[in-house]
Each structure stands twice: as C-alpha cells, then as structure tokens.
Amino acid sequence: MEKIKLGDYFDSYGDGIHGTPTYDNNGEYFFVNGNNIRNGRIELDPDTPRISKEEYESIKRPLGENTVFVSINGTLGNVGFYHGEKIALGKSIAYLNLKKGIDKNFVRYILESEEFKKYSLTVAHGSTIKNLAPSQIADFEIDSFNDEEQAFFGDSLSPIDEKIANVRTLIRKYEMLLSQMYEFWFYQFDFPNEDGKPYFTSGGNLNENTEIKRKYPDGWKYQTLQHNDLVSIIQPGVDMFRVKNYLPTANIVGSEFFDGEDIDYENRETRANMQPIKNSVWFAKLKKSIKHLTLTEKDSWFIDRYILSTGFCGLKCKEYALGYIHCFINSSLFEYNKDVLAHGATQEGVNNDDLDSVNLLIPPQDVLMKFNKLSMPFIYKLNYCHRLNYELNKLKNYLLPQLMDKQFSKKKHN
C-alpha cells in the first residue's frame, strides 16, 4: 500500500514566535500557546495575554479556514481548528495550512491517533519538556487516502465528537450550578437558617477572624486544609493488586480522564503509588495544573480499575462533607492559593505541609449535611457524564485505527 507523508496534504506549515511579545492589557488580539487548544478549537481564558494590533502585525502567521493547530511543546498533540479568532501564536503551537480539498477532520483524526502520539514521543526532543518540530509532523508517514476515504473519517467519528461536546455542555452546566450554590452558601452566607430563610440576608450575625481577616457565621470556625475536622490527607501506598491501569496527571484533563498503561504491583513505577478510595477528592499538586477528581460511593468501577500518580494529593472526606470539599477544591480561589504556595527548582508545586497555609472554613455538621443533600445529585451526574465521555472516547479510539488501516471503509460499512 502506498505510503505518503502527512505534509503532502499541507500547503504550508510552521509555528509561533520563539520569544515573548510586548503585552498590552487593552489589546484586541490574544497571544496563545498550546494550552489554549482545547475541545477541538482555540479557547481564550481570562488570563490569556493580549497584544496590540501593531504587535500582532509584526508576529502574525498565515492562518485561514483550512488551518489546523497542534500543540508541540510540553503537552503534545492537542488538535484544534482556526475559527477566525484574533490571535497570534507562541512557539508551542504549530499551524498546518491544508491544501484545497483536504478534509480537516481527516487530518485532525490522524493527529489524534495513537500511531501519531507514539511517533511524536519517539521523535520529540527534550528530556523533561518534550518539543515537536512542525517538520516532524509533516514527516509522519501514513497510507494514501482519496477524497471519499478522507470524508469517511469525519462521517464515522464526528457524530461521536458531537456527543462528547454535548456531554461537555452538560458538565459545564452542572459545574456552574455547583459553583453558584457554593458561593451562595459559603461566600455570601445565605444558607438556610433555622426558619429556612437566607442566613445573612435575614440578619444573621457574622464574626471576624482577625488573624486571617475573614468573616464567618456564629458557630463556624476556620482550620487549615492539612489539619481539620472534615478531611485527612491520603498517604502514598497501594493495596496489592494483579493488574490495574495507571493514571499519571497527564491523563487527566480538567476532570476528564483517559486510560494510561496497565501495570502490575511488583513492576509499577514509583510514582504509581496513590490508592483511590470512595468519598475522596483529588487535585494535581503542580502549579497551574487544574486537574480534579471526586470519588463517591458510586464510583467503585474507577476505584477498582485505577492507580493514581503521586502527582495527585488526595483528601479522604467525611461522607457528609464530600459535596462541600468537592466545591472547595474546584473553586478558583483554591487554585489561586495553590499557585501562590507552589515552589520548586524545576517544576513548582505544593506538598502536604503547604496545605497548612490553606484556610478551610468549617461549617456545623447540620449545614454540611443539608448542602451535601443538595450538591451530591449534581456530583453524581458529573461523574456519570465523565464516565460517558470516557466510554465515547474509547469507542472513538477503537474505530480510528481501523479507519487508518482501511479495515473499516464506506464500501464495507454499506
């Protein structure tokens, strides 16, 4: 079967600037990097740097409706399309301008395949932070596909991606509802009082902790995340097992997860040493690494299947406080505090002792039980959605190699 290089489908390609532009907080253009490629597109965050039109003109790259982006520094292989965003590219994004008539979805799925991922890790350079050159992407060899075969990639896999996108919309909805509930109860202090009315709005009293300069209702107190009445930090160590799947931090994106390597107890790497348990909340220790897991009594399938990396910190929660701790760890304030406390020579992160500097408000048990009753149904739905997308991604990853090997074609399908 004829082999060609992926670059044969490209009209041009390259990457962003290998330097730092002059930022302008009032600029109309955004300076993006590989971490902005998410969910098949460029996603702009509140802290994405801005640049002026003049700066943009000096560093712009040729982008158009046939442009495909790939992350090539650190995290390799995130793929997205250009949709006319006002952006300039940093060095961790490669742009691939496809020839007229080449199916964008076809190229996207080739770049998302396990074959390309393995190739990328093989040819990328850098010992700790991997770097992939745009020319190495172009040199990736594949079978030749005609127009009909290219289109069949999208016909087969796009419906799965659409379902994944719809589930992600539900996930964002549930996350927003939980965040709003948490803020209403524990920032505004308008949880239901004894009469079922909003506590603070109805005249509830607030005390002040002068040491940390925070206010709180009567009967509440502040402790630290390391030493408190609601959680205990899960220590490294796993029960004996035959075979489990190992999830390093790289295999969790936000709260979505993807299978890692199957490992056995005796030959696992040293970092494969955290035991997931029910009623636990997990977060990545590294700075600017937003990765969270919440495991309930309904998630035994996950607990039985996986071992986590020591790059995660786990909190074993009192069952009645699980909803509260989930919202606390998933809050932007927690991530901000984590980043402030992070330290390290090469990779900045927090350790268990640093959590003694994170203040945790401790409401009375009856308040936590009421919040748990309201919040846990949404957390159950969140975890169901994450598992659904995990299964959809497995289906996609099952079909993709067959499409690449031409074992599954439109003719055979019909």
Legacy VTK file of the C-alpha trace (Angstrom):
# vtk DataFile Version 3.0
C-alpha trace
ASCII
DATASET POLYDATA
POINTS 414 float
0.000 0.000 0.000
1.349 3.413 -0.988
2.802 5.483 1.852
2.932 9.270 1.800
3.981 11.933 4.250
1.296 13.845 6.109
2.978 17.011 4.869
1.862 16.110 1.339
-1.570 17.344 2.437
-0.165 20.706 3.641
0.076 23.901 1.633
2.325 25.448 4.327
3.187 24.943 7.962
5.195 26.447 10.819
4.964 27.524 14.456
4.599 30.683 16.519
7.282 33.097 17.672
10.150 31.815 19.814
10.083 34.751 22.174
7.797 36.969 24.211
5.819 39.746 22.550
5.080 43.107 24.124
1.824 42.672 26.010
-0.978 45.235 26.061
-3.817 44.741 28.552
-6.103 46.752 26.243
-5.019 44.996 23.061
-7.623 43.484 20.750
-5.507 40.424 19.879
-4.626 37.445 22.086
-1.271 35.675 22.385
-1.985 31.953 22.635
0.011 28.799 23.283
-0.591 25.050 23.201
-2.607 25.051 26.428
-5.241 27.181 24.656
-6.025 24.298 22.264
-8.948 22.526 23.891
-12.035 20.695 22.677
-11.024 20.991 19.032
-10.579 24.761 18.981
-8.708 27.727 20.456
-10.191 28.623 23.854
-9.353 32.002 25.381
-9.090 32.355 29.154
-9.439 35.499 31.317
-5.661 35.500 31.856
-4.716 34.919 28.191
-2.241 37.717 27.371
-3.307 40.478 24.984
-1.254 42.348 22.403
-1.816 45.436 20.271
-2.663 45.394 16.561
0.805 46.725 15.785
2.456 43.894 17.746
0.161 41.380 16.065
1.133 42.625 12.614
4.808 42.088 13.403
4.425 38.457 14.549
1.308 37.180 12.743
1.253 33.869 10.913
-0.770 32.964 7.779
-3.991 31.468 9.161
-7.218 30.682 7.330
-10.249 28.447 7.125
-8.052 25.426 6.297
-5.713 25.871 9.293
-5.268 23.078 11.836
-3.435 23.728 15.123
-1.335 21.222 17.096
0.332 21.689 20.494
4.043 20.878 20.163
5.709 21.874 23.446
5.156 20.150 26.793
1.746 18.681 26.093
1.964 17.171 22.624
-0.869 16.540 20.221
-3.799 18.739 21.274
-5.577 19.469 17.984
-7.944 22.273 17.037
-9.271 24.291 14.104
-8.944 28.010 13.415
-12.275 29.850 13.539
-11.166 33.405 12.821
-10.068 34.275 16.352
-7.899 37.382 16.746
-4.763 35.559 17.830
-1.008 35.418 17.490
0.824 32.158 18.122
3.522 31.246 20.621
6.181 28.613 19.984
4.134 25.758 21.465
1.580 25.843 18.622
2.176 24.506 15.126
-0.115 25.687 12.346
-0.838 23.409 9.389
-2.463 25.043 6.360
-4.113 22.285 4.341
-4.270 22.148 0.573
-7.605 22.919 -1.022
-9.924 19.912 -0.883
-8.193 18.157 2.010
-10.675 17.223 4.730
-9.829 18.977 8.017
-11.484 16.315 10.141
-9.426 13.643 8.406
-6.166 15.415 9.322
-7.426 16.056 12.841
-8.158 12.380 13.429
-4.783 11.325 12.032
-3.132 13.706 14.525
-5.272 12.316 17.370
-4.406 8.701 16.588
-2.299 6.506 18.866
0.097 5.962 15.966
0.849 9.670 15.728
1.108 10.023 19.513
3.677 7.222 19.662
5.562 8.730 16.743
5.572 12.153 18.443
7.064 10.791 21.654
9.699 8.919 19.652
10.934 11.856 17.548
10.346 14.730 20.012
13.429 16.198 21.642
13.907 17.389 25.229
14.467 15.349 28.380
11.849 16.858 30.702
9.743 19.074 28.428
9.146 17.424 25.046
9.293 19.538 21.880
7.972 18.509 18.475
9.053 20.405 15.361
6.418 21.227 12.702
8.657 19.495 10.151
8.425 16.302 12.210
4.635 16.462 11.951
4.950 16.832 8.188
7.297 13.811 8.034
4.780 11.423 9.651
4.045 8.637 7.154
0.528 7.347 6.513
-1.338 5.421 3.839
-2.679 7.471 0.952
-6.408 8.271 1.258
-8.646 9.531 -1.543
-11.350 12.162 -1.033
-14.076 9.629 -0.262
-11.894 7.814 2.276
-10.964 11.104 3.949
-14.619 12.096 4.242
-15.479 8.737 5.813
-13.222 9.556 8.773
-15.452 12.505 9.597
-18.667 10.627 8.817
-17.659 7.886 11.268
-16.092 9.880 14.092
-17.721 13.323 14.023
-21.036 12.042 15.471
-19.072 10.668 18.439
-17.313 14.005 18.878
-20.673 15.775 18.740
-21.960 13.571 21.557
-18.795 14.258 23.558
-19.307 18.004 23.029
-22.947 17.757 24.165
-21.907 15.916 27.310
-19.273 18.584 27.993
-22.027 21.196 27.772
-23.915 19.303 30.480
-20.732 19.092 32.561
-20.252 22.875 32.396
-23.895 23.353 33.395
-23.557 21.125 36.467
-20.242 22.737 37.402
-21.793 26.195 37.161
-24.762 25.186 39.324
-22.462 23.710 41.989
-20.277 26.811 41.935
-23.297 29.094 42.346
-24.662 27.011 45.233
-21.265 27.002 46.953
-20.860 30.768 46.610
-24.400 31.415 47.864
-23.935 29.244 50.962
-20.292 29.779 51.894
-19.257 33.196 50.495
-22.497 35.142 50.798
-23.536 33.061 53.852
-27.123 32.846 52.665
-27.562 29.179 53.582
-30.982 28.398 55.107
-31.282 29.487 58.733
-33.471 27.757 61.323
-36.539 29.299 59.696
-35.469 28.271 56.216
-34.591 31.839 55.245
-31.232 33.111 53.874
-28.967 33.497 56.936
-27.095 36.734 56.214
-29.841 38.494 54.234
-32.208 37.798 57.143
-29.890 39.494 59.639
-27.622 36.611 60.626
-24.566 37.636 62.641
-21.002 37.399 61.277
-17.883 37.183 63.429
-14.406 38.144 62.232
-11.213 36.158 62.448
-8.694 38.978 62.855
-5.716 36.705 62.167
-6.794 35.791 58.648
-9.181 38.741 58.207
-12.178 36.643 57.270
-15.772 36.777 58.474
-17.919 33.781 59.336
-21.318 32.982 60.902
-21.931 32.092 64.537
-20.883 28.537 65.353
-18.439 28.276 62.427
-14.632 28.253 62.582
-11.509 28.283 60.450
-8.971 25.463 60.313
-6.329 24.537 57.725
-6.585 22.056 54.891
-3.810 19.976 56.467
-5.363 19.829 59.946
-9.145 19.982 60.183
-12.263 18.084 61.264
-13.516 17.199 57.765
-10.681 15.603 55.768
-7.417 13.746 56.182
-4.638 13.672 53.605
-4.261 10.302 51.884
-0.724 8.999 52.206
1.182 7.163 49.425
0.801 3.395 49.296
-1.462 0.984 47.445
-3.046 -2.370 48.212
-1.634 -5.461 46.482
-3.130 -5.983 43.011
-2.540 -8.070 39.892
-3.207 -5.602 37.087
-4.574 -2.076 37.203
-4.460 0.945 34.927
-2.083 3.732 35.925
-3.289 7.328 35.602
-0.464 9.894 35.641
-1.526 13.524 35.915
-1.087 13.901 32.143
-4.016 11.513 31.596
-6.467 13.786 33.356
-7.565 16.977 31.614
-9.706 19.083 33.930
-11.856 16.257 35.271
-11.864 14.068 32.147
-9.594 11.062 32.153
-8.029 8.720 29.612
-6.563 5.270 30.213
-2.846 5.050 30.850
-0.717 1.909 30.865
-1.732 -1.340 32.532
0.675 -2.123 35.376
1.235 -4.868 37.929
2.057 -4.379 41.595
5.666 -5.578 41.519
6.868 -3.757 38.399
4.997 -0.456 38.634
6.947 2.797 38.582
7.489 4.542 41.909
5.016 7.328 41.129
2.191 4.793 40.641
1.540 4.770 44.374
-1.736 6.508 45.248
-4.832 4.442 46.101
-8.180 5.931 45.041
-10.905 5.440 47.659
-14.578 6.334 47.978
-15.519 9.707 49.479
-12.272 11.301 48.352
-11.331 14.456 46.447
-8.098 14.753 44.451
-6.143 17.592 42.883
-2.861 17.921 40.966
-0.023 19.337 43.073
1.708 21.212 40.253
1.258 24.947 39.761
-1.259 25.926 37.070
-2.285 22.288 36.696
-6.064 22.211 37.140
-6.936 18.525 37.438
-9.605 17.294 39.837
-11.334 14.044 40.748
-14.151 13.368 43.198
-14.902 9.729 44.007
-18.215 8.790 45.616
-19.643 5.514 46.875
-21.000 5.014 43.324
-17.546 5.054 41.707
-16.294 1.590 42.673
-15.641 0.861 38.971
-12.998 3.628 38.949
-11.546 2.642 42.329
-11.202 -0.997 41.253
-9.628 -0.120 37.890
-7.068 2.638 38.557
-3.942 3.583 40.469
-3.124 7.296 40.625
0.173 9.140 40.423
1.907 10.714 43.425
1.480 13.937 41.439
-2.004 13.981 42.982
-2.947 14.898 46.518
-5.982 13.034 47.851
-8.316 14.110 50.643
-10.339 11.465 52.474
-13.597 13.205 53.380
-16.280 12.735 55.978
-19.214 11.495 53.925
-21.450 14.399 54.956
-18.764 16.910 53.840
-17.964 15.428 50.403
-20.078 17.934 48.445
-18.570 20.861 50.337
-14.961 19.706 49.857
-15.629 18.987 46.160
-16.742 22.600 45.677
-13.880 23.985 47.776
-11.196 22.156 45.764
-12.874 23.020 42.452
-13.050 26.729 43.297
-10.833 29.271 41.559
-9.748 30.588 44.978
-8.251 27.216 45.917
-6.286 27.030 42.655
-5.078 30.599 43.203
-3.877 29.778 46.732
-2.227 26.577 45.481
-0.318 28.504 42.826
0.810 31.149 45.328
2.176 28.454 47.658
3.846 26.421 44.884
7.635 26.125 44.973
10.399 24.065 43.375
13.521 24.429 41.276
12.290 22.918 38.004
8.573 22.214 38.463
6.684 24.286 41.007
4.084 22.543 43.139
2.757 22.115 46.674
3.403 19.412 49.252
1.293 18.285 52.199
2.894 20.768 54.604
1.978 23.666 52.309
-1.687 22.824 52.868
-1.306 24.077 56.438
-1.317 27.558 54.886
-4.653 26.993 53.110
-7.548 28.154 55.282
-10.652 25.968 55.339
-13.933 27.236 56.727
-15.592 24.584 58.912
-19.399 24.935 58.998
-21.508 22.973 61.520
-22.355 19.403 60.591
-26.054 20.119 60.065
-25.239 22.807 57.485
-22.841 20.467 55.692
-25.431 17.683 55.656
-28.013 19.989 54.075
-25.520 21.168 51.452
-24.495 17.578 50.774
-28.102 16.617 50.141
-28.397 19.395 47.544
-24.981 19.069 45.908
-24.364 15.320 45.682
-27.019 14.636 42.988
-25.126 17.050 40.722
-21.794 15.427 41.569
-23.277 12.011 40.728
-24.414 13.450 37.378
-20.982 14.995 36.792
-19.239 11.671 37.371
-21.754 9.895 35.138
-21.013 12.416 32.365
-17.262 11.972 32.789
-17.657 8.199 32.522
-19.905 8.573 29.476
-17.265 10.666 27.704
-14.617 8.154 28.760
-16.624 5.392 27.028
-17.258 7.554 23.944
-13.548 8.280 23.659
-12.829 4.549 23.957
-15.228 3.892 21.070
-13.535 6.612 19.021
-10.090 5.184 19.789
-11.336 1.720 18.771
-12.611 2.907 15.388
-9.749 5.243 14.477
-7.001 2.603 13.985
-9.359 0.560 11.825
-10.069 3.589 9.663
-6.351 4.285 9.341
-5.687 0.658 8.342
-8.637 0.773 5.913
-10.232 -2.182 7.702
-13.414 -0.125 8.015
-14.387 1.727 4.852
-17.567 3.234 3.436
-17.865 0.357 0.984
-17.533 -2.256 3.726
-19.837 -0.256 6.003
-22.563 -0.152 3.344
LINES 1 415
414 0 1 2 3 4 5 6 7 8 9 10 11 12 13 14 15 16 17 18 19 20 21 22 23 24 25 26 27 28 29 30 31 32 33 34 35 36 37 38 39 40 41 42 43 44 45 46 47 48 49 50 51 52 53 54 55 56 57 58 59 60 61 62 63 64 65 66 67 68 69 70 71 72 73 74 75 76 77 78 79 80 81 82 83 84 85 86 87 88 89 90 91 92 93 94 95 96 97 98 99 100 101 102 103 104 105 106 107 108 109 110 111 112 113 114 115 116 117 118 119 120 121 122 123 124 125 126 127 128 129 130 131 132 133 134 135 136 137 138 139 140 141 142 143 144 145 146 147 148 149 150 151 152 153 154 155 156 157 158 159 160 161 162 163 164 165 166 167 168 169 170 171 172 173 174 175 176 177 178 179 180 181 182 183 184 185 186 187 188 189 190 191 192 193 194 195 196 197 198 199 200 201 202 203 204 205 206 207 208 209 210 211 212 213 214 215 216 217 218 219 220 221 222 223 224 225 226 227 228 229 230 231 232 233 234 235 236 237 238 239 240 241 242 243 244 245 246 247 248 249 250 251 252 253 254 255 256 257 258 259 260 261 262 263 264 265 266 267 268 269 270 271 272 273 274 275 276 277 278 279 280 281 282 283 284 285 286 287 288 289 290 291 292 293 294 295 296 297 298 299 300 301 302 303 304 305 306 307 308 309 310 311 312 313 314 315 316 317 318 319 320 321 322 323 324 325 326 327 328 329 330 331 332 333 334 335 336 337 338 339 340 341 342 343 344 345 346 347 348 349 350 351 352 353 354 355 356 357 358 359 360 361 362 363 364 365 366 367 368 369 370 371 372 373 374 375 376 377 378 379 380 381 382 383 384 385 386 387 388 389 390 391 392 393 394 395 396 397 398 399 400 401 402 403 404 405 406 407 408 409 410 411 412 413
